[in-house]
Amino acid sequence: MSERKVLNKYYPPDFDPSKIPKLKLPKDRQYVVRLMAPFNMRCKTCGEYIYKGKKFNARKETVQNELYMGLPIFRFYIKCTRCLAEITFKTDPENTDYAMEHGATRNFQAEKLLEEEEKKIQLEREEEELNNPMKVLENRTRDSKMEMEVLENLQELKDLNQRQARVDFEGMLDKYKDMERRQKERELDEDERETKEMLDRALIKRLRDSDSEEETENAKDEGRKPTTDKPTDILTTDGNAGSQGSSSSVVVKKQKLESWERSVGSLGGKGALGSLVVRKKPQAPDTQKGAGAAKPVSSTASASASNGQPAAASQSGSSLSLLGAYTDSDDTNSD
């Protein structure tokens, strides 16, 4: 079994290449190729439109006895997509394009036809001028005359437009200057208004900041201010000192009492501290201790009488006086 991938093949000693038969193919043979329609066309049989870029399986052959500067020309055969009629076109290397040959008409080539017609006219004129010098002179005279007419017509059109326009250039310039001046004034007014608004906002902010600073300073000063009234001053005052005093001592005592009531509460019979102080119930005194027990009551009564305060006022005035009386009775009992 021989190898598949070999570089040198075996040739027998009696090998003669001339004895190999050559394949004879016709010169006009056709190949099947895949191509796209090079231009828009319309079928002559059914009127179907075939647009540029539509793909076909075409047959390709070389045109016999037709060359352009040694380049061969190829012909293509396609079939209509609707009626299957045969359409042929070939290459045109002279114009770098394709030429329609049979079975359809090319669309959208009016400009191309016009260019071809102009080229034909130009070629005919050059041939006539080449053989007839008088024809050259006539053509030049006709061309110069036509050019002069065109220039005259153009100048007439310009004059007509100027007469119909009647443009006042000075008025246009004045309007433009006036418009520029108004625009500048408007911009200046807007700048001034914006500047004023900014200054007003800054002033208001500054006033607010100064007010807040003053309030904070006042709050600090009030916090640093020593308080003369203490809630506990009423506990240290002597009950007998207020009875002798003048109006100033009465005012001070009232202020102290108000500060105490604000901080702790009222000391009346219905207040919070009034319920805490309970009067001691009198016990049944013995016959021997009756006199001793009655002395403190008489002493407190005499003290209140000497101070000039009635008994009802001393009971309803404050609970501290009751507390003092309670402690004095305890001391006497212990004795």
Summary of the structure (lengths in Angstrom):
residues: 335
radius of gyration: 66.9
end to end distance: 147.5
largest distance: 183.4
contacts: 668
relative contact order: 0.04
helix: 54%
strand: 15%
